[in-house]
Amino acid sequence: MMKPLPILILSLSTIAGLAGNANAQVLVGPEAFNDLSAWSFDDNGTGFFVGSTFNIQSPPVNADYFGADNSYLNVGATKDSALALYQTFTSSEVVTLSTKLYMEGTTTPGDVTTMVMGIGNASLAGGADQALHLRFYTQTDSVRVANSDNTAFFTFNYDTVYNLQIVLNNSASTVNYGDTSAVASLTADIYLDGTLMADDVNIAHGAYTGGVAGVGEFEFRTFSSVSHSKAVINYDDFSIYQGAIAVPEPGAYALLAGIFGLGFVMLRRRQS
């Protein structure tokens, strides 16, 4: 019977292969959200709003969205609460963002939370210099992903863990990545579970006129468009890389899940 160790080695080698670029510089993370010591908070001078929160959640006391005993970031937003949890990093014109996310089905339709990536190295709560401004609008039966101009790109389901990747090109020319992928100048490619959902789209803030510039900050921002309601979204395994990084194909996620599942079963059998 195969022992768990070979399975672990196979799993690690598979992950390394999926990474696509072992030499990619990590600008933020990998963030498992065991604490928020690497992050800063900005209320844009507006003070705290009741119900707007950035919390670390740790199963099994709380919901187990991302795996047993795995902490994660829980973001809750109420109306007009322009609060930001942000981190600055080495400025780069081309970056790749990767995270797991889960939108809770108890979220009220009409709510919205945002992810923001800014120009330069200063907190951007309320600012306009945003090369990336991605919004998650809650609907009755799904979540609509759009830019700040409310141009919708795609939807995803509630109560489901997704792998989200964003390849942002804020440089003057097209950037190739992976075997056949490319992202045009001043646009972004957005992937969900390895599937390209939005190709060469504008996700800059409407007030940002564009132009080549390095991005140097990322924000989780709270906001809700509905009074006395609350949008709740959860994040885990968050990273930002320098450059355009190849995104795993959809089948790769299933392969990894199968490998880890098999390893767990065989480990339990060995222990018993």
BAKOLMAR-336137 format. One record per residue (C-alpha): residue in three letters; x, y, z. Coordinates in steps of 0.05 Angstrom, whole numbers, padded with zeros to 5 digits, always signed. Example, Ala and Ser with C-alpha at 12.3 -4.5 7.8 and 13.67 -1.06 7.14 Angstrom:
2
ALA+00246-00090+00156SER+00273-00021+00143
This chain:
272
MET+00000+00000+00000MET+00027+00069-00018LYS+00047+00109+00042PRO+00024+00182+00051LEU+00093+00210+00040PRO+00095+00197-00036ILE+00026+00227-00042LEU+00050+00289-00005ILE+00110+00294-00051LEU+00065+00287-00112SER+00018+00340-00085LEU+00075+00389-00072SER+00105+00377-00141THR+00037+00388-00172ILE+00028+00454-00135ALA+00097+00476-00157GLY+00080+00459-00229LEU+00015+00498-00225ALA+00050+00559-00198GLY+00078+00570-00267ASN+00134+00614-00244ALA+00173+00592-00183ASN+00216+00654-00186ALA+00158+00703-00184GLN+00168+00757-00131VAL+00114+00757-00078LEU+00093+00829-00062VAL+00038+00812-00011GLY+00028+00747+00026PRO+00019+00690+00022GLU-00033+00713+00072ALA-00070+00660+00112PHE-00102+00713+00157ASN-00079+00685+00223ASP-00076+00758+00245LEU-00077+00827+00214SER-00008+00850+00237ALA+00015+00864+00165TRP-00046+00907+00149SER-00067+00979+00166PHE-00136+01009+00176ASP-00163+01074+00146ASP-00232+01103+00161ASN-00220+01163+00114GLY-00234+01210+00172THR-00306+01187+00177GLY-00301+01147+00241PHE-00325+01077+00254PHE-00392+01053+00227VAL-00432+01002+00267GLY-00429+00934+00234SER-00371+00949+00187THR-00318+00900+00205PHE-00253+00865+00187ASN-00249+00803+00230ILE-00205+00742+00233GLN-00248+00680+00238SER-00222+00612+00261PRO-00260+00546+00253PRO-00288+00504+00283VAL-00318+00559+00327ASN-00340+00596+00264ALA-00360+00572+00195ASP-00311+00524+00162TYR-00310+00553+00091PHE-00237+00541+00072GLY-00219+00477+00109ALA-00214+00451+00180ASP-00180+00497+00230ASN-00164+00547+00175SER-00170+00621+00194TYR-00195+00672+00143LEU-00214+00745+00135ASN-00287+00762+00145VAL-00308+00829+00116GLY-00375+00859+00134ALA-00401+00924+00104THR-00458+00970+00122LYS-00484+01030+00082ASP-00436+01087+00067SER-00380+01056+00109ALA-00318+01074+00068LEU-00270+01035+00112ALA-00206+01004+00084LEU-00159+00949+00107TYR-00097+00961+00065GLN-00025+00942+00054THR+00028+00977+00013PHE+00080+00940-00027THR+00137+00950-00077SER+00107+00988-00136SER+00100+00948-00201GLU+00065+00962-00267VAL+00044+00889-00276VAL+00017+00847-00218THR-00024+00784-00207LEU-00073+00778-00150SER-00096+00710-00124THR-00146+00694-00069LYS-00200+00647-00047LEU-00268+00679-00033TYR-00336+00660-00007MET-00398+00704-00006GLU-00447+00685+00048GLY-00518+00672+00024THR-00548+00712+00082THR-00523+00776+00048THR-00578+00825+00031PRO-00591+00836-00044GLY-00566+00904-00065ASP-00504+00904-00021VAL-00435+00914-00049THR-00363+00905-00025THR-00301+00923-00064MET-00228+00904-00077VAL-00183+00963-00094MET-00111+00967-00120GLY-00081+01036-00121ILE-00028+01077-00155GLY+00031+01095-00111ASN+00040+01079-00038ALA-00013+01115+00002SER-00080+01094+00030LEU-00134+01106-00022ALA-00198+01104+00019GLY-00240+01156-00017GLY-00186+01169-00068ALA-00189+01165-00144ASP-00121+01136-00164GLN-00144+01065-00171ALA-00118+01020-00226LEU-00162+00964-00200HIS-00232+00975-00171LEU-00272+00911-00171ARG-00342+00908-00139PHE-00383+00849-00115TYR-00457+00867-00121THR-00505+00820-00085GLN-00567+00797-00122THR-00625+00752-00103ASP-00592+00688-00126SER-00521+00706-00146VAL-00464+00757-00139ARG-00450+00805-00196VAL-00377+00825-00208ALA-00369+00894-00239ASN-00324+00954-00244SER-00337+01023-00213ASP-00378+01043-00274ASN-00424+00984-00259THR-00403+00947-00322ALA-00418+00874-00304PHE-00367+00821-00323PHE-00396+00756-00294THR-00434+00727-00235PHE-00419+00672-00184ASN-00460+00634-00133TYR-00469+00645-00059ASP-00442+00595-00008THR-00388+00569-00055VAL-00312+00574-00049TYR-00279+00603-00111ASN-00207+00616-00132LEU-00203+00687-00160GLN-00143+00711-00200ILE-00133+00780-00231VAL-00075+00795-00278LEU-00069+00871-00280ASN-00027+00905-00334ASN-00016+00979-00319SER+00043+00983-00367ALA+00048+01014-00437SER+00047+00949-00476THR+00014+00881-00480VAL+00042+00828-00433ASN+00044+00754-00450TYR+00038+00701-00396GLY+00029+00626-00393ASP+00030+00589-00459THR-00021+00629-00499SER-00049+00684-00454ALA-00039+00759-00461VAL-00066+00821-00426ALA-00069+00887-00462SER-00040+00952-00437LEU-00081+00986-00381THR-00129+00928-00375ALA-00138+00864-00334ASP-00156+00791-00343ILE-00201+00761-00290TYR-00204+00686-00276LEU-00251+00645-00233ASP-00228+00574-00217GLY-00180+00577-00276THR-00233+00599-00327LEU-00223+00667-00361MET-00286+00706-00343ALA-00265+00776-00366ASP-00212+00789-00420ASP-00175+00856-00427VAL-00226+00894-00385ASN-00222+00963-00354ILE-00226+00957-00279ALA-00196+01025-00261HIS-00236+01074-00220GLY-00279+01119-00263ALA-00241+01181-00239TYR-00174+01150-00257THR-00157+01172-00328GLY-00106+01116-00338GLY-00034+01122-00358VAL+00026+01080-00343ALA+00043+01077-00269GLY+00064+01027-00218VAL+00012+01001-00168GLY+00035+00999-00097GLU-00025+00988-00051PHE-00083+00940-00042GLU-00147+00950-00003PHE-00204+00908+00022ARG-00258+00961+00026THR-00326+00959+00060PHE-00386+00990+00029SER-00460+00975+00023SER-00512+01009-00020VAL-00571+00988+00025SER-00586+01020+00092HIS-00584+00976+00154SER-00561+00915+00114LYS-00495+00879+00112ALA-00453+00849+00056VAL-00410+00792+00083ILE-00352+00764+00042ASN-00295+00720+00065TYR-00223+00714+00038ASP-00166+00665+00048ASP-00099+00647+00016PHE-00088+00718-00010SER-00026+00737-00050ILE-00002+00791-00098TYR+00055+00774-00145GLN+00100+00818-00188GLY+00088+00806-00262ALA+00036+00766-00300ILE+00031+00696-00273ALA+00000+00637-00310VAL-00067+00616-00280PRO-00081+00541-00269GLU-00131+00510-00317PRO-00199+00490-00287GLY-00182+00416-00286ALA-00120+00431-00244TYR-00163+00449-00184ALA-00200+00383-00189LEU-00134+00347-00195LEU-00107+00379-00132ALA-00171+00365-00094GLY-00167+00292-00114ILE-00094+00286-00095PHE-00105+00316-00026GLY-00168+00275-00015LEU-00133+00210-00032GLY-00075+00228+00013PHE-00122+00243+00071VAL-00160+00177+00062MET-00096+00136+00060LEU-00068+00172+00120ARG-00131+00156+00160ARG-00127+00083+00139ARG-00054+00080+00161GLN-00070+00111+00228SER-00127+00062+00240
